[in-house]
Amino acid sequence: MNKKKQKLLFDIGASKMRLALTHNMNSFFAAKVLPTPQKYQQGLKEIKNYLNENAQVVLGGACGGIAGPLNEKRTMLSSAPNIRDWKGRPLVSDLQKLTNGPVILENDTLICGLGEAASGAGKNKRIVVYYTFSTGVNGIKIVDGQAVPSFQGTETGFQIIGEGKTLMNTVSGSAIFKAKNQNPEEIKDKKFWSEVAVYIGRGICNSILHWSPEIVVVGGGVAKSVPLSLIQAEVKRNLKIFKILPKIERASLGDLGGLYGAMVLLKQKNK
């Protein structure tokens, strides 16, 4: 009797890589979170090791996201500021060989946004903006459960929020570590986080003006250190043109949001 083929789900962020398996695109199992290797070949080795740990599974492809903009064919990273050795590497081709089937690749913020919109803090909302403030910064707009199409992806972390300032070079985890020589979770200075909240609030306000969502879902490790009330207050202070302030809530799926989103993407592509 033929075994039903299962799919590898993956979310390769700048700091963490999440892997899981699904057989029905409604739930996943054997979830694993590990540091993202800076070297591409080591990353492939970690994925192969994971598949060897689950050798009883009969695979038939994969779906997931990676940190950075993709090439036009969506087969590899076209830019990778935080995992540079992964840029231009044949990720889809290599994963096809490892998983014996087709591979769907998207930006990691997009799949996390899909997950939060379908199963997390944005559930039952028609227009959702998801923002991640982690090693990098990015945002995505989801409408009726689907990411809004774009030509080259979205990179909201590079929006200008002051003279020479972008979200990426002020409030990303990498920028904070460079400025403070500490990881964000190690910093207890309330004044510092109040300043970070101002820039995050400005960025979110800009995206509300552009995208007009019902809710903004805020995720990522950096955001965990910032009081949500300060972000909400900064948005309210700047957003004067709209009568209704969109809800601003924390992401609820934690490290596994991208895996939920990968299942959503699988369903959409398999229709």
Secondary structure as UniProt FT lines:
FT   STRAND          6..12
FT   STRAND          16..22
FT   STRAND          29..35
FT   HELIX           40..53
FT   TURN            54..56
FT   STRAND          59..66
FT   TURN            72..73
FT   HELIX           84..86
FT   HELIX           91..99
FT   STRAND          103..107
FT   HELIX           108..119
FT   TURN            121..124
FT   STRAND          127..133
FT   STRAND          137..143
FT   TURN            144..145
FT   STRAND          146..147
FT   HELIX           156..158
FT   STRAND          160..162
FT   TURN            163..164
FT   STRAND          165..166
FT   HELIX           167..171
FT   HELIX           173..180
FT   HELIX           184..186
FT   HELIX           190..211
FT   STRAND          215..219
FT   HELIX           221..224
FT   HELIX           228..238
FT   STRAND          247..250
FT   HELIX           254..256
FT   HELIX           257..269
//
